[in-house]
Amino acid sequence: MSRIHRRSILRALAGSALAAPLAGLFAKSASAGPGQAAAKRLIVFYFPDGVPSPGARDLWSPNGSETSFTLGECLKPLEPWRNRCAFFRG
């Protein structure tokens, strides 16, 4: 059985603490206005501990600018919704 190291836990907690304020921003933008249907789905890809490998980064992340980009091989199924997707890396 593999051990969980303290640094891994601290890194995950720090990431959660940094992401927590963003949750309110997404909730406000996802809320429906009068006469609109509520947002129904959220898809999150999380790669812990450096996965995917640096050679596979192009498969899982879009290439190009913020508005003009091409989706990687693994993201091709999201093509119909590309204008409604937000991609973060870091």
Secondary structure as UniProt FT lines:
FT   HELIX           6..30
FT   TURN            34..35
FT   HELIX           48..50
FT   HELIX           54..56
FT   HELIX           57..60
FT   STRAND          63..64
FT   STRAND          69..70
FT   HELIX           73..84
//
